[in-house]
């Protein structure tokens, strides 16, 4: 009898501990998950059409998907994580191509995990017509602002970001918003700026020559060179900014960012600059950048400060 009772107790205990009888964790609410999609920036033709010019041999190429068509690649965080901030991010590429992955869409997980919406801008490449990428970035900021309520974004918490030549475009958005390419009642002023190893100046002694030539074309003037040397265009209305470089960057000299930081400081604009000992140029969100963890911690800390 005692043995029977013991066996019965063991079986009952096993049934209680059985995984099939354990309480299941609640399933995630499908409505509380990240969302992502791609959409055209412009409905119909943009104000400045992209002109496909013949090459040196007179051959006219077919339009390419990247660099000829402006698009927004949108990644929204789960609503439970969203803090209302958004970043419009401009990949680099010297205004001659677009590094859409490690300087663009590859940042989505980082920003979404911070509760921040990421809108990667696939801007049109200028081929000497500077209005093309500038109107794209200004319209991208307006598009996010117009859709702020539906995308769970605060219209006063829309930032701009960019890497290398994309950093030049981002700093242009941060300094040229008072006189936009195209008039519109919706503001194209960003509320903050994140610049990774940005081209800032178009002055020959500091600029990245390829970016300068691709943006302004072969017939650039001194006036245009000054206009898009963004360290000379800072006003007290410029947005708060964080800047990142590697000290050994031999593609875009850190003096670009140092001069921009000085201009922001002198204008009374909150600014921060981080120059890491090594890493060169173009690391983006790649984890093999030696100071990747330090950089993302610095960025995370800055983003929580306002």
N, C-alpha and C positions, 0 to 999 in steps of 0.2 A: 504493500500500500504506500509506504514512504517513498519507494523507488518510483512508483507511478506518479505520485504528486511532484517529485523532483523533475521528472521528464516533462510533465505538463507545464511546470513553471519555466523551464528552460525554453520550451517551444513558445510560450507566451512572451518571454523576454525577447527572443529573437524576432518575433513578429513586430514588437514595439520598435525595435532598432532597425527593422528592415527599411531600405531606402524607399521602397514603394509606399510605405506608410508615412514617410517623413513629409512634413509640410513643404509644398513647392513654393519657390520664390515667385513673387508676382511678375508677370511678363511686362516688358516695357510697353508703354503706351505709344502706338505708332505715330500719334500726333505730336509726341515729344521727342522726336528724332531730328538729326540734322537734315537739311534739304539742300540740294544743289541742282543747278541747271545752267544752261547757256542761252543767251538771247542777243540779238542784234542791238547795237547801240543806237543806230539811227533808223527811224521809220522812213523808208524811201531814201532819196539821195541826201548825203551830208551837204552842208552849205558849201564846203570846198571839196570838190570831187577829186578822187585819187586819179592822177594822170599816169598812165603806163607809157613811159618813154622808151624809145628804141635804144639798144645798146650801142657800143662804139662801132659795131659793124652794120648798124642800121636794122638789126633784127628786133622785132617787137614780140616780147614774151607774152604768154598768157597770164591773166591775173592769178595770183597765188592766194590760198586761203589765209595764210599768216602774213600780216603786213599790208594787205590790200583791203581787208574787210574788218571793220571795227566791231568787236563783240565784248560782252560782259560775261565772265564765268563766275557765277554767284554761288557762294557756299555760306549758308546760314547755320548758326549753331542751334542745338536743341533749345526750344523755348524756355525750358527750366534753367538753362545755363546763360541765356542771353542777357547781357548787361546794357544793351542799347547802343554800344559802340560799333562802328564799321570802319573798314580800311579799304580804299580803292588803291590797288597795288599795280604799279607799272614795271614790267620786266625790263631788264637791260638788253643790250645788244648793239650799242653804238649807233642807234637809229638806222641800222642796216639790217638787223634781224631781231627776233624776239626770243629770249631765253624763258619760254613760257612755263617750264617745269620748276627748276630749283630757285628761280627768282619770281615765280608767279604762283600757279595753282598748287605747287608743292607746299606752300605755307598754310594751306587751308586747315589742316589738323591743329597746328599750333594756335592759330587765331581762334578757331572755333572752340578749342578747349579752354581758351581764356574767356569765352562767352562773347567773342567779337565776330561779326560777320566779315567775310573776306569777299571782295569783288575784284577779281583779277581783270585788268583792262587789256584786251588785245587791241592795241591802238594801231592805226595805220601809219606806215613808215613814210617819212616826208619826201625823200628824194629831192630835197632842196626847197620844198614848199612848207615852211615852218608852221603855217596856220593849221595844217592837217592834224598832227598829233596834239597840238595845243587845244584845238577845239574839241578833239576827242576826250581829253582828260577833263576839260571843263564841263562837257556834256555828261560825262560819267558821274561826276560829283552831283550834278543836278538830277540825274536819273535816280540815284540813290536817295536824294532828298525828297524827290517827288513820291517815291515809293516807301518812304520811311515807315509809315503806319502799317502797311501791309507786310513789311519785312521785319517788323519788330525792332526798328532802329530809331534812335532819337535823332531828329533832324539837326541838333546842335552838337552831335558827337560823331561826325563823319570825317575821318582822317584821310590823308593821302600818303602813299608810300612808294618807294621805288629804289631800284638798284642801278648803279652805273649811269648809263644814258637815261634809263628809266628814272633814276634819281634826279637827273637834270629836269626831266619832264615834271616830276613831282615838285621839285623846288620852283619850277615855273608856275605850276598851279598855286603854290604857296605865296607867290610874289606878284602875279599878274592878274589876280581876280578882280581888281577894281576897274580894269579896262579889258574885259573879255573879248575874244575874237567875235563872238556873236551875242547880241543883246538878248536878255531873257529875264523875266521877273524873278525867277528862282536863282538864288545865290549859288555861285560856283566856288565860294571861299571854303577851303578845308578848315576843320577845327583843330587839327593837329597834323604833324608830319613825321614820318619815319624814313630816314635816308640811309641806305646801305651803300658805302663807298661811292657816293654820287659824283658825277660830273656836275660842277656848279658854275664854273667860269668858262667863258669862251675866249678869254684873253690868251694869246698864243703861248705865254710862258707857263700857264697852268693847265690848259684845256686838254681834252682828249681829241686829237686832231680829226679822227674819223667821225666822231659824233658831231663836231663842229661843221665839217664839210657836208655830212649827210643832212643836217638840219637846215643849214642856211644856203647850201649850194655853192657853186664856184664863184658866183658874183656877189659874195657877201660884202657888206659895207661896215664901216667903223660904227655907224649908228646901231646896226643890228647886233654887232658884236657886243656893244655895251648893253643894249636892251636885254640880251639873253645871258649876260654875265650876272647871274642872279644874286651874287654877293653885293652887287651895286644897286639892287632893286628892293632891298628889305625896308619895310616901314614898321612902325609900332603895331600895325594891324596884322602883321604876319602871324601865323599860328605857332604855338609851342612846338618845339622840334627836338628830335633825338637823332644823332648822327653816328655812324659806325664806319671805321676803317681798320685796315692792317697797316702797320708802320712800313712794311716792306712792299706795299702796293706800287708796282712799277708801271701800271697802266693808267690809273687815275691818281695823281699825287694827292696825299692827304691835305696839302695846303688848300685844295678846293674847299674842303669841309671846315678847316680851321678859319679861313677868311669868312666863311658863311656864319660860323658860330660867333665870331667877333662882331659881325654886322648885327646878328640877332641880339647879342648881349648889349651892344651899344644902343639898340632901339628899345631895350627894356622887355624883350620877348623871352619868356622862359625857354632855356635851351640846355642841352646836354650833349657832350661828345665823348666817344670812347674810341681809343686807338689801341688795338691789340698788337703785341710784339711782332707776330708773324701771321701769315695766312695768305698773303698776296691779294689777288683780285678775283672776284666772281664766286665766292663761296656760297652765297645765298643761304638756303636752309639745309645745305648738305651737312650731315652729321660728322663727316671726316674732317671738317674744319676744326683745328686744334682747340679753338676757343668757342666752339659752338654752344656748349652748355653755359659758359659764362655769358656769352652774348645774349642767349635767349632769357637767361635769368635777369640780366640788366634790362632787357626790353620789357619783360613781364613786370618787373618792379616799377618801371617808368609808367607803364600803361595803367597801373592801379593807383597812380598818384593824382589823378584828376577825374 
